[in-house]
Amino acid sequence: MGEHVEFMGKDIYFWNFIVLMFFTLFEVGAVFFEVIPGTDIEITKMSVWLILIVVGIIKGYGITAFFMHLRDDPRIYTRTALFPVLFVLLMLWGIGLSNPAGVTDLPSWCTPNWDYAETR
């Protein structure tokens, strides 16, 4: 087991929480704003995707490494835990990215009821 780690008088869970909240605000800002505030730089859909994926990886590491205590575990546990991640990536590629209309032309049973979602 790892020892109790403190940084600037606070434990690692406090700092991990602060980092997760910072990146959550960053994610919300990437989706919410159409331009970077104070500039004329447009936030494109591709840059939103990139921001969300990179921030998701950072937040995923923080959660698995510190909250789930996988940072100090043997490597075989980490490799075993990464198998579902590989499966999800293959599903994302196979369904969404391998055909041109993969996300926009999903079957009706696989899409939300947009009329209901927009009226809420």
C-alpha positions, 0 to 999 in steps of 0.5 A, spaced: 500 500 500 502 507 498 503 511 504 499 517 505 501 523 500 500 530 502 502 536 498 502 543 501 498 541 507 493 537 503 492 530 501 492 527 494 484 527 494 483 534 495 488 536 490 485 531 485 478 534 486 481 541 485 484 538 478 478 534 476 473 540 477 478 545 473 478 540 468 470 540 468 470 547 468 474 547 462 470 542 458 463 546 460 467 552 457 469 548 451 462 546 449 458 552 452 462 558 448 463 558 440 469 563 441 474 564 446 472 569 450 476 576 449 478 574 442 476 572 435 478 565 435 472 560 433 472 554 437 470 549 432 467 542 433 473 538 431 477 542 437 471 541 442 472 533 440 479 534 441 479 538 448 473 533 451 478 527 449 484 530 452 481 532 458 477 526 459 484 522 458 487 526 464 480 526 468 480 518 467 487 518 469 486 522 476 480 518 477 483 511 476 490 512 479 488 516 485 481 515 487 481 507 485 488 506 487 491 503 481 497 507 481 500 503 486 497 496 483 501 491 479 502 492 472 497 486 470 491 489 474 492 496 469 493 492 463 486 488 465 483 494 467 484 497 460 481 491 456 474 495 456 477 501 454 480 498 448 473 495 447 470 502 447 475 505 442 474 499 437 466 500 438 467 508 437 471 507 431 467 501 428 460 505 429 462 512 429 468 513 425 468 508 420 463 510 415 461 517 413 454 518 416 456 513 422 453 518 428 448 522 424 444 517 421 444 512 427 438 507 427 432 510 430 432 505 436 439 508 437 438 516 437 434 520 443 427 523 442 430 530 440 423 533 440 422 531 448 429 533 449 428 540 446 422 541 450 425 540 457 
